[in-house]
Amino acid sequence: MHNFLKKHKNIFVIFILLLTITSIAAADELKVHYIDVGQGDSILIQTPENNDMLIDGGPRGAGDEVISYLQGQG
């Protein structure tokens, strides 16, 4: 089990972060976007207070895909 946690530490941290943010903000006002960038995902979180947080879990070369998605969202 210890090896599993070591290997998936980033996923666990992101999961806890999302749970925390969701519990703080109203669910109908919080926007969470999951951006498929190939071998990983990027997550864009937009809070009711107009704060944005981008969690990038994709490969280094996926920047163009993330930028394209963000531009499409305005």
C-alpha positions in Angstrom: 0.0 0.0 0.0 2.9 2.4 0.8 4.2 2.0 -2.7 0.8 2.8 -4.2 0.6 6.0 -2.2 4.1 7.0 -3.3 3.3 6.4 -6.9 -0.1 8.2 -6.9 0.9 11.0 -4.5 0.0 13.8 -7.0 -3.4 12.4 -7.8 -4.1 12.1 -4.1 -3.0 15.8 -3.4 -5.2 17.0 -6.3 -8.2 15.0 -5.0 -7.8 16.5 -1.5 -7.4 20.0 -3.0 -10.6 19.6 -5.1 -12.5 18.3 -2.1 -11.4 21.3 0.0 -12.2 23.9 -2.7 -15.6 22.3 -3.3 -16.5 22.4 0.4 -15.5 26.1 0.7 -17.3 27.4 -2.4 -20.9 26.9 -3.5 -21.1 23.9 -5.9 -23.3 25.8 -8.4 -20.8 28.7 -8.7 -17.6 26.7 -8.7 -16.4 25.7 -12.2 -14.0 22.8 -12.7 -12.7 22.0 -16.2 -10.8 18.8 -16.9 -8.6 19.3 -19.9 -7.4 16.2 -21.7 -3.8 16.7 -22.8 -2.8 13.2 -23.8 -0.8 11.3 -21.2 -2.3 13.4 -18.3 -4.9 16.0 -17.5 -4.9 19.6 -16.6 -7.5 21.0 -14.3 -8.8 24.5 -14.4 -10.7 25.7 -11.3 -12.7 28.9 -11.4 -14.0 30.2 -8.0 -17.0 32.4 -7.4 -14.6 35.2 -6.4 -13.2 35.2 -10.0 -10.0 33.4 -9.0 -8.6 30.9 -11.4 -6.2 28.0 -10.6 -4.6 25.8 -13.2 -3.3 22.4 -12.1 -1.2 21.0 -14.9 -0.7 17.3 -14.8 0.1 16.8 -18.4 3.4 16.3 -20.3 5.7 19.3 -21.0 4.7 19.4 -24.6 1.0 19.8 -23.9 1.2 23.6 -23.3 -0.3 24.4 -26.7 -3.4 22.3 -26.0 -4.0 24.0 -22.6 -3.6 27.4 -24.1 -6.0 26.6 -27.0 -8.6 25.4 -24.5 -8.2 28.4 -22.3 -8.5 30.8 -25.3 -11.7 28.9 -26.3 -13.1 29.5 -22.8 -12.4 33.2 -23.1 
